[in-house]
Amino acid sequence: MQTTSSVGVNETPEDAKTGAPNHPVVGNTDLCAIASEAAGRTISPSLYNIDLAPTKAKGRKWTSYSIFTLWANDVHSLGNYAFAIGLFSLGLGGWQILVALGIGAILLFALLNFSGFMGEKTGVPFPVMSRISFGIRGAQIASLVRGAVAVAWFGIQTYLASVVLRVMLVAMAPGLKDLDNNSILGLSTLGWLSFVALWIVQLVIVSFGMEMIRKYEAFAGPVILVTMAAIAVWVFIEAGGAIQWSGIKGLEGTEMWLTIFAGGALWVSIYGTFVLNFCDFTRSSTSKKSIVKGNFWGIPINMLVFGAIVVVMAGGQYKINGTVIESPSDIVESIPNTLLLVLACLALLILTIAVNLMANFVAPVYALTNLFPRHLNFRKAAWVSGTIGLIILPWNLYNNPIVIVYFLGGLGALLGPLFGVVMADYWLVRRGKVNVPELYTEDPKGAYFYKRGVNPKAIIAMIPAAGLAIAIAFIPGLAAAAPFAWFIGAGVAALTYFAVADKKQVHEDVSGEPIAVASTH
């Protein structure tokens, strides 16, 4: 649960019985006053609250295992399985799929380390991190674009999980099938009950803050790995110990390698959201070493395991009946034993909730908190975000290709340019030097005030890159370059920003410890 803590105090008092931090509860105005005194400058209540403040280095809890389980859940999401199995449909064979995923994994490992180090050093969430390059007000652009994509996908993923729950409930109680035949705003009675139940479960978990999310991810990770491996073994046995190892379309030469590299590029694009706001999690990492170790086991190693499971599932099922499945849920629905089907459905529900919490809930919560820091904390923002995810009737969005492709696809195309600007500014221009306290001041002379709180150079770099990325994603004549749209957008934005940035400016490296709060995240 999110709690306030004293600011600018090196040693935090602890409860005698539990040993847990015993923080005084103060209002945001008082918290800012304490922070202002500690920092020697005015800390603005419109930029600072208990959730946006940097986290103290001492007491952070996200270890390498925490980061590993983050990926153990997210990599094995149903959406990722559908994507990877799609590579089989495109004609890639077993080793070709593994190569494509391996290329993507190596690139992601590097990108996520660079992104994660930023959070570990500064202790701030993404909306605050983006103030460095976009300005204290311009950062709203970056955080709201990221948050808007996540809110929509939160609702859609919750709907997809509710479909699995409906399958499980009908398998357990066939009489419930009668509740699944009507339609209320596009969803059956059973569909509504399933969706609302999962919606409430996720909101309750998030209400207890990032620490509860960390614990849930740690619980869910091993469950998912064991379940997916078990499904793959079951398919392998059903297929008589044989799988379709070679591609079903016999791709060769240039066409084969283009498809492999396109698959690897798309794999990185899928994580375009996560590489952007990975600091939301690593702000509570115990060290840079924990980030590298967690990413190593969670990205290259875990993705190879994921790839092996995909190859066995898709290739084995193809050997069984000559069809290509769309996702593991297709296999689960075909399990003849009711008990095993129910257990598999439960595992998929645990997985989908885990993925939704970290990938589609944290970003909009911080975005909303950053937008209204005087009025929203983590818990309140979670309920606002979740409510938006409900009232947009996400099942109707999911069933509308125009919305998925043009609205969500268009917003997604902006993530590459955002990432390019943020990374170029932090690593190439500033060389990792950040004046953390000035991220929370409205002083016109502040390092990140720029012009009325917006850095025009970041906007100049982002607009042409975003236009190019969107054009590549949607213009049919540029379809061959579409898989690489994220990289092109990020690269153009980074190069443009580096070209227009003032590289002679001296940047200060000032710790945020004086205004930091105990890590409850």
C-alpha positions as CSV (number, residue, x, y, z in Angstrom):
1,M,0.0,0.0,0.0
2,Q,1.3,3.5,-0.8
3,T,2.4,5.4,2.2
4,T,4.1,8.7,2.7
5,S,7.5,9.0,4.3
6,S,9.8,11.6,5.7
7,V,11.9,13.4,3.1
8,G,15.5,14.2,3.5
9,V,16.0,11.8,6.4
10,N,18.9,9.4,6.0
11,E,17.7,6.9,8.5
12,T,14.0,5.9,8.5
13,P,12.5,4.9,11.8
14,E,11.2,1.4,12.0
15,D,8.3,-0.3,13.8
16,A,9.7,-2.2,16.8
17,K,7.5,-5.2,16.2
18,T,7.6,-5.7,12.4
19,G,10.9,-3.9,11.5
20,A,8.9,-2.2,8.7
21,P,9.4,1.6,8.0
22,N,7.1,3.6,10.2
23,H,6.5,6.8,8.1
24,P,4.6,9.8,9.3
25,V,1.6,10.6,7.2
26,V,1.6,14.1,5.9
27,G,-0.3,15.9,3.1
28,N,1.2,16.6,-0.2
29,T,1.7,20.3,0.5
30,D,3.6,19.6,3.7
31,L,5.6,16.9,1.9
32,C,6.6,19.4,-0.7
33,A,7.6,21.9,2.1
34,I,9.8,19.3,3.7
35,A,11.3,18.4,0.3
36,S,11.9,22.1,-0.5
37,E,13.8,22.6,2.8
38,A,15.9,19.5,2.1
39,A,16.6,20.4,-1.5
40,G,17.3,24.1,-0.9
41,R,14.9,25.0,-3.7
42,T,11.1,25.2,-4.1
43,I,9.6,21.8,-4.9
44,S,6.2,22.2,-6.6
45,P,3.1,20.3,-5.5
46,S,2.1,20.2,-9.2
47,L,5.2,18.1,-9.9
48,Y,5.9,16.1,-6.8
49,N,4.0,13.7,-4.6
50,I,4.7,10.5,-2.7
51,D,4.5,8.3,-5.9
52,L,6.4,10.7,-8.2
53,A,9.2,11.4,-5.8
54,P,12.5,9.5,-6.2
55,T,13.0,6.4,-4.2
56,K,15.8,6.1,-1.6
57,A,18.6,3.8,-2.6
58,K,18.4,2.1,0.8
59,G,15.5,-0.3,1.1
60,R,14.8,-1.1,-2.5
61,K,13.4,-4.5,-3.1
62,W,13.5,-5.3,-6.8
63,T,16.2,-8.0,-7.1
64,S,17.4,-9.9,-10.1
65,Y,14.7,-12.5,-9.4
66,S,12.0,-9.8,-9.3
67,I,13.1,-8.6,-12.8
68,F,13.4,-12.2,-14.1
69,T,9.8,-13.0,-13.0
70,L,8.7,-9.8,-14.7
71,W,9.9,-11.3,-18.0
72,A,8.9,-14.8,-17.1
73,N,5.4,-13.6,-17.1
74,D,5.4,-11.1,-19.9
75,V,7.4,-13.1,-22.5
76,H,5.0,-16.0,-22.1
77,S,1.9,-13.9,-22.6
78,L,-0.8,-15.2,-25.0
79,G,-0.2,-12.3,-27.3
80,N,3.4,-13.2,-27.6
81,Y,2.6,-16.8,-28.3
82,A,0.1,-15.7,-31.0
83,F,2.9,-13.6,-32.6
84,A,5.6,-16.3,-32.5
85,I,3.2,-18.9,-33.8
86,G,2.4,-16.5,-36.6
87,L,6.0,-16.8,-37.7
88,F,5.3,-20.5,-38.2
89,S,2.3,-19.5,-40.3
90,L,4.6,-17.2,-42.4
91,G,6.7,-20.2,-43.3
92,L,9.6,-20.1,-40.8
93,G,10.7,-23.5,-39.4
94,G,11.9,-24.3,-36.0
95,W,15.5,-23.1,-36.1
96,Q,14.5,-20.0,-38.1
97,I,12.0,-19.0,-35.4
98,L,14.6,-19.5,-32.8
99,V,17.0,-17.3,-34.7
100,A,14.4,-14.5,-35.2
101,L,13.6,-14.6,-31.5
102,G,17.3,-14.7,-30.6
103,I,18.0,-11.5,-32.7
104,G,15.1,-9.7,-31.0
105,A,16.3,-10.9,-27.6
106,I,19.8,-9.6,-28.0
107,L,18.6,-6.2,-29.1
108,L,16.0,-6.1,-26.2
109,F,18.7,-7.1,-23.7
110,A,20.8,-4.1,-24.6
111,L,17.9,-1.6,-24.9
112,L,16.3,-2.7,-21.6
113,N,19.6,-2.4,-19.7
114,F,20.1,1.2,-21.0
115,S,16.6,2.1,-20.1
116,G,16.7,0.3,-16.7
117,F,20.0,1.9,-15.6
118,M,18.2,5.3,-15.8
119,G,15.6,4.2,-13.3
120,E,18.1,2.7,-10.9
121,K,20.2,5.8,-10.8
122,T,17.5,8.4,-10.5
123,G,14.8,6.5,-8.7
124,V,12.0,8.2,-10.6
125,P,9.1,6.8,-12.7
126,F,8.9,7.4,-16.5
127,P,6.7,10.5,-16.4
128,V,9.3,12.2,-14.3
129,M,12.2,10.7,-16.3
130,S,10.7,12.2,-19.5
131,R,10.9,15.6,-18.0
132,I,14.6,15.5,-18.5
133,S,14.3,15.7,-22.3
134,F,10.8,17.1,-22.9
135,G,10.6,19.5,-20.0
136,I,8.5,19.6,-16.8
137,R,5.3,20.2,-18.8
138,G,6.2,18.6,-22.2
139,A,6.7,15.3,-20.4
140,Q,2.9,15.1,-20.3
141,I,3.1,14.3,-24.0
142,A,5.3,11.2,-23.5
143,S,3.5,9.8,-20.4
144,L,0.0,10.3,-21.8
145,V,0.8,8.7,-25.2
146,R,2.3,5.7,-23.3
147,G,-0.6,5.7,-20.9
148,A,-3.3,5.9,-23.5
149,V,-2.0,2.8,-25.3
150,A,-1.8,0.9,-22.1
151,V,-5.3,1.8,-20.9
152,A,-6.8,0.5,-24.1
153,W,-4.8,-2.7,-24.0
154,F,-5.6,-3.2,-20.3
155,G,-9.3,-3.4,-21.2
156,I,-8.6,-5.6,-24.2
157,Q,-6.4,-8.0,-22.2
158,T,-8.9,-8.2,-19.5
159,Y,-11.6,-9.1,-22.0
160,L,-9.4,-11.8,-23.5
161,A,-8.8,-13.2,-20.0
162,S,-12.5,-13.2,-19.4
163,V,-13.0,-15.4,-22.5
164,V,-10.7,-18.0,-20.9
165,L,-12.6,-17.7,-17.7
166,R,-15.9,-18.3,-19.5
167,V,-14.5,-21.5,-21.1
168,M,-13.4,-22.7,-17.7
169,L,-16.8,-21.9,-16.0
170,V,-18.8,-23.6,-18.8
171,A,-16.5,-26.7,-18.5
172,M,-17.1,-26.8,-14.7
173,A,-20.8,-26.0,-14.9
174,P,-22.3,-26.7,-18.4
175,G,-25.6,-25.1,-17.3
176,L,-23.9,-21.7,-17.5
177,K,-23.8,-22.0,-21.3
178,D,-27.4,-20.5,-21.3
179,L,-25.9,-17.2,-19.9
180,D,-23.5,-17.0,-22.8
181,N,-26.1,-16.7,-25.6
182,N,-27.4,-13.1,-25.1
183,S,-25.8,-9.7,-25.8
184,I,-25.7,-6.6,-23.5
185,L,-23.6,-3.8,-25.1
186,G,-21.8,-6.5,-27.1
187,L,-21.1,-8.9,-24.2
188,S,-23.2,-11.8,-22.9
189,T,-24.3,-12.0,-19.2
190,L,-21.6,-14.6,-18.5
191,G,-19.2,-12.4,-20.4
192,W,-20.0,-9.4,-18.2
193,L,-19.7,-11.5,-15.0
194,S,-16.4,-12.9,-16.1
195,F,-15.0,-9.5,-17.2
196,V,-16.1,-7.6,-14.1
197,A,-14.8,-10.3,-11.8
198,L,-11.3,-10.1,-13.4
199,W,-11.5,-6.3,-13.5
200,I,-12.1,-6.2,-9.7
201,V,-9.3,-8.7,-8.9
202,Q,-6.8,-6.6,-10.8
203,L,-7.9,-3.4,-9.2
204,V,-7.6,-4.9,-5.8
205,I,-4.1,-6.1,-6.5
206,V,-3.0,-2.7,-7.8
207,S,-4.6,-0.9,-4.9
208,F,-1.8,-2.3,-2.7
209,G,0.8,-0.7,-4.9
210,M,3.9,-1.8,-6.8
211,E,5.1,-4.0,-3.9
212,M,2.0,-6.2,-4.3
213,I,2.6,-6.3,-8.0
214,R,6.2,-7.4,-7.4
215,K,4.9,-10.2,-5.1
216,Y,2.3,-11.3,-7.6
217,E,4.8,-11.5,-10.5
218,A,7.1,-13.5,-8.3
219,F,4.3,-16.0,-7.6
220,A,3.0,-16.1,-11.2
221,G,6.4,-16.5,-13.0
222,P,7.1,-20.2,-12.0
223,V,3.5,-21.1,-12.5
224,I,3.5,-19.9,-16.1
225,L,6.8,-21.6,-17.0
226,V,5.7,-24.9,-15.6
227,T,2.3,-24.7,-17.3
228,M,3.5,-23.8,-20.7
229,A,6.2,-26.4,-20.6
230,A,3.6,-29.0,-19.6
231,I,1.3,-28.0,-22.5
232,A,4.2,-28.4,-24.9
233,V,5.1,-31.8,-23.5
234,W,1.4,-32.9,-23.8
235,V,1.4,-31.8,-27.5
236,F,4.7,-33.5,-28.1
237,I,3.3,-36.8,-26.7
238,E,0.1,-36.4,-28.7
239,A,2.1,-35.9,-31.8
240,G,3.9,-39.2,-31.2
241,G,7.2,-37.5,-30.4
242,A,7.5,-35.7,-33.8
243,I,7.2,-32.1,-34.7
244,Q,7.1,-30.1,-38.0
245,W,10.7,-28.8,-37.8
246,S,11.0,-27.3,-41.2
247,G,9.0,-24.3,-42.5
248,I,5.6,-25.2,-44.0
249,K,6.2,-22.9,-47.0
250,G,9.8,-23.8,-47.7
251,L,11.2,-20.2,-47.5
252,E,14.8,-20.0,-48.7
253,G,17.6,-17.5,-49.4
254,T,16.9,-13.8,-49.2
255,E,13.2,-14.2,-48.6
256,M,13.9,-16.4,-45.6
257,W,16.4,-14.1,-44.0
258,L,14.2,-11.0,-44.6
259,T,11.4,-12.8,-42.8
260,I,13.7,-13.8,-39.9
261,F,15.0,-10.2,-39.4
262,A,11.5,-8.8,-39.8
263,G,10.4,-11.2,-37.1
264,G,13.2,-10.1,-34.8
265,A,12.4,-6.5,-35.4
266,L,8.7,-7.0,-34.7
267,W,9.7,-8.8,-31.5
268,V,11.5,-5.6,-30.3
269,S,8.5,-3.5,-31.5
270,I,6.2,-5.5,-29.3
271,Y,8.3,-4.4,-26.3
272,G,8.4,-0.8,-27.6
273,T,6.1,0.1,-24.7
274,F,8.2,-1.6,-22.0
275,V,11.6,-0.3,-23.1
276,L,10.1,3.2,-22.7
277,N,8.9,2.9,-19.1
278,F,11.1,0.1,-17.7
279,C,12.3,2.7,-15.2
280,D,8.9,2.4,-13.5
281,F,10.2,-0.9,-12.2
282,T,14.0,-0.4,-12.0
283,R,13.6,2.7,-9.9
284,S,13.3,0.2,-7.0
285,S,16.1,-2.1,-8.2
286,T,18.8,-2.9,-5.7
287,S,21.7,-2.4,-8.2
288,K,22.7,-2.2,-11.8
289,K,24.0,-5.7,-11.5
290,S,20.5,-6.9,-10.5
291,I,19.1,-5.3,-13.7
292,V,21.7,-7.0,-15.9
293,K,21.3,-10.4,-14.3
294,G,17.5,-10.3,-14.2
295,N,17.4,-9.1,-17.8
296,F,19.9,-11.8,-18.9
297,W,17.9,-14.7,-17.5
298,G,14.6,-13.1,-18.3
299,I,15.3,-12.0,-21.9
300,P,17.9,-14.1,-23.9
301,I,17.6,-17.3,-21.8
302,N,13.9,-17.1,-21.1
303,M,13.1,-16.2,-24.7
304,L,15.0,-19.3,-26.0
305,V,12.8,-21.4,-23.7
306,F,9.8,-19.6,-25.0
307,G,10.9,-20.2,-28.6
308,A,11.4,-23.9,-27.9
309,I,7.9,-24.1,-26.4
310,V,6.5,-22.3,-29.5
311,V,8.2,-24.6,-31.9
312,V,7.0,-27.7,-30.1
313,M,3.4,-26.4,-29.7
314,A,3.0,-25.2,-33.3
315,G,5.1,-27.9,-35.0
316,G,3.5,-30.7,-32.8
317,Q,0.0,-29.6,-33.5
318,Y,0.7,-29.3,-37.2
319,K,1.9,-32.9,-37.1
320,I,-1.3,-34.0,-35.3
321,N,-3.9,-32.6,-37.7
322,G,-2.2,-30.4,-40.2
323,T,-3.5,-27.1,-38.8
324,V,-1.6,-24.2,-37.3
325,I,-2.9,-23.0,-33.9
326,E,-3.3,-19.3,-33.1
327,S,-2.4,-19.4,-29.4
328,P,-2.0,-21.9,-26.5
329,S,-5.7,-21.3,-25.6
330,D,-6.6,-23.3,-28.7
331,I,-4.8,-26.3,-27.3
332,V,-6.3,-25.8,-23.8
333,E,-9.8,-25.8,-25.3
334,S,-9.1,-29.2,-26.8
335,I,-7.9,-30.9,-23.6
336,P,-10.3,-33.8,-23.1
337,N,-9.9,-34.0,-19.3
338,T,-12.1,-31.4,-17.5
339,L,-9.8,-31.2,-14.4
340,L,-6.7,-30.6,-16.6
341,L,-8.6,-28.1,-18.7
342,V,-9.6,-26.1,-15.6
343,L,-6.1,-26.1,-14.2
344,A,-4.7,-24.9,-17.6
345,C,-7.3,-22.2,-17.8
346,L,-6.4,-21.1,-14.2
347,A,-2.8,-20.8,-15.2
348,L,-3.7,-18.8,-18.3
349,L,-5.7,-16.4,-16.1
350,I,-2.8,-16.0,-13.7
351,L,-0.6,-15.3,-16.7
352,T,-2.9,-12.7,-18.3
353,I,-3.4,-10.8,-15.0
354,A,0.4,-10.8,-14.4
355,V,1.0,-9.4,-17.9
356,N,-1.8,-6.8,-17.6
357,L,-0.6,-5.5,-14.3
358,M,2.9,-4.8,-15.3
359,A,2.5,-3.9,-19.0
360,N,-0.9,-2.1,-19.1
361,F,-1.6,-0.8,-15.6
362,V,1.5,0.7,-14.2
363,A,2.1,3.2,-17.1
364,P,-1.3,4.8,-17.1
365,V,-1.4,5.0,-13.3
366,Y,1.9,7.0,-13.2
367,A,0.7,9.1,-16.2
368,L,-2.5,10.0,-14.3
369,T,-0.6,10.7,-11.1
370,N,1.8,12.9,-13.0
371,L,-1.1,14.8,-14.6
372,F,-2.9,15.4,-11.3
373,P,-0.3,15.0,-8.5
374,R,-2.3,17.2,-6.1
375,H,-5.3,15.0,-6.3
376,L,-4.3,11.5,-7.3
377,N,-2.0,8.9,-5.7
378,F,-1.2,5.4,-7.0
379,R,-4.4,3.8,-5.6
380,K,-6.7,6.5,-6.8
381,A,-5.1,6.7,-10.2
382,A,-5.4,2.9,-10.5
383,W,-9.2,3.1,-10.0
384,V,-9.5,5.9,-12.5
385,S,-7.4,4.0,-15.1
386,G,-9.3,0.8,-14.5
387,T,-12.7,2.6,-14.8
388,I,-11.6,4.1,-18.2
389,G,-10.6,0.6,-19.3
390,L,-14.1,-0.6,-18.5
391,I,-16.3,2.2,-19.9
392,I,-14.5,2.1,-23.3
393,L,-16.1,-1.4,-23.8
394,P,-12.8,-2.9,-24.9
395,W,-14.4,-6.0,-26.5
396,N,-15.9,-3.7,-29.1
397,L,-12.5,-2.1,-29.7
398,Y,-10.9,-5.5,-30.1
399,N,-13.5,-6.6,-32.7
400,N,-13.0,-3.4,-34.7
401,P,-9.9,-3.7,-36.9
402,I,-10.0,0.1,-37.7
403,V,-9.6,0.9,-34.0
404,I,-6.8,-1.6,-33.4
405,V,-4.9,-0.8,-36.6
406,Y,-5.2,2.9,-36.9
407,F,-5.8,4.3,-33.4
408,L,-3.8,1.9,-31.3
409,G,-1.3,1.3,-34.1
410,G,-0.9,5.0,-34.7
411,L,-0.2,5.7,-31.0
412,G,2.2,2.7,-30.9
413,A,4.1,4.2,-33.8
414,L,4.9,7.2,-31.6
415,L,6.7,5.1,-29.0
416,G,9.8,4.6,-31.1
417,P,10.4,8.4,-31.6
418,L,9.7,9.0,-27.9
419,F,12.3,6.4,-26.9
420,G,14.8,7.8,-29.4
421,V,14.6,11.3,-28.0
422,V,14.8,10.2,-24.3
423,M,17.8,7.9,-24.9
424,A,19.7,10.3,-27.1
425,D,19.2,13.1,-24.5
426,Y,20.1,11.0,-21.5
427,W,23.0,9.0,-22.8
428,L,24.5,11.0,-25.7
429,V,23.9,14.6,-24.8
430,R,23.9,14.5,-21.0
431,R,26.1,11.4,-20.6
432,G,23.9,10.2,-17.7
433,K,24.1,13.4,-15.7
434,V,20.8,14.5,-14.1
435,N,19.9,17.1,-11.6
436,V,17.1,15.1,-9.9
437,P,15.7,17.8,-7.6
438,E,15.2,20.2,-10.5
439,L,12.8,17.8,-12.1
440,Y,10.3,18.9,-9.5
441,T,10.7,22.7,-9.6
442,E,8.8,25.3,-11.7
443,D,11.6,27.8,-11.4
444,P,12.0,29.4,-14.9
445,K,15.7,29.1,-14.4
446,G,15.5,25.4,-13.7
447,A,17.4,23.0,-15.8
448,Y,14.3,21.4,-17.2
449,F,12.0,24.4,-17.5
450,Y,13.2,25.2,-21.1
451,K,10.5,27.4,-22.7
452,R,7.3,27.5,-20.6
453,G,8.1,24.0,-19.4
454,V,8.5,22.4,-22.8
455,N,11.7,21.6,-24.7
456,P,11.1,22.7,-28.3
457,K,14.1,20.7,-29.5
458,A,12.6,17.5,-28.3
459,I,9.3,18.3,-30.1
460,I,11.3,19.2,-33.3
461,A,13.1,15.9,-33.2
462,M,9.9,13.9,-32.5
463,I,7.5,15.3,-35.1
464,P,9.3,14.2,-38.3
465,A,10.3,10.9,-36.8
466,A,6.7,10.2,-35.7
467,G,5.3,11.2,-39.1
468,L,7.8,8.8,-40.8
469,A,7.0,6.0,-38.4
470,I,3.3,6.3,-39.0
471,A,3.7,6.5,-42.7
472,I,5.8,3.4,-42.8
473,A,3.3,1.6,-40.6
474,F,0.2,2.5,-42.7
475,I,1.1,3.2,-46.3
476,P,0.8,0.0,-48.3
477,G,3.7,0.9,-50.6
478,L,6.0,0.9,-47.6
479,A,4.8,-2.4,-46.3
480,A,8.3,-4.0,-46.7
481,A,9.7,-1.5,-44.1
482,A,6.7,-1.8,-41.7
483,P,8.4,-4.4,-39.4
484,F,11.2,-2.0,-38.9
485,A,9.1,1.1,-38.2
486,W,9.9,1.2,-34.5
487,F,13.7,1.2,-35.2
488,I,13.4,3.8,-38.0
489,G,11.3,6.1,-35.8
490,A,13.6,5.8,-32.8
491,G,16.8,6.2,-34.9
492,V,15.6,9.3,-36.8
493,A,14.4,10.9,-33.6
494,A,17.7,10.2,-31.8
495,L,19.8,11.5,-34.7
496,T,17.7,14.6,-35.1
497,Y,17.7,15.4,-31.4
498,F,21.5,14.9,-31.2
499,A,21.9,17.2,-34.2
500,V,19.8,20.1,-32.7
501,A,20.8,19.7,-29.1
502,D,23.2,22.1,-27.4
503,K,26.1,19.8,-26.8
504,K,28.3,22.5,-25.2
505,Q,25.9,23.0,-22.3
506,V,27.3,21.9,-18.9
507,H,25.1,19.4,-17.1
508,E,25.1,18.9,-13.4
509,D,24.7,15.5,-11.8
510,V,22.8,16.0,-8.5
511,S,21.4,13.1,-6.5
512,G,17.7,13.0,-5.6
513,E,18.4,11.4,-2.1
514,P,17.6,14.6,-0.2
515,I,14.0,14.6,-1.5
516,A,13.7,10.8,-1.9
517,V,11.1,8.7,-0.1
518,A,11.4,5.2,1.2
519,S,10.8,2.7,-1.5
520,T,7.3,1.2,-1.2
521,H,7.4,0.5,-4.9
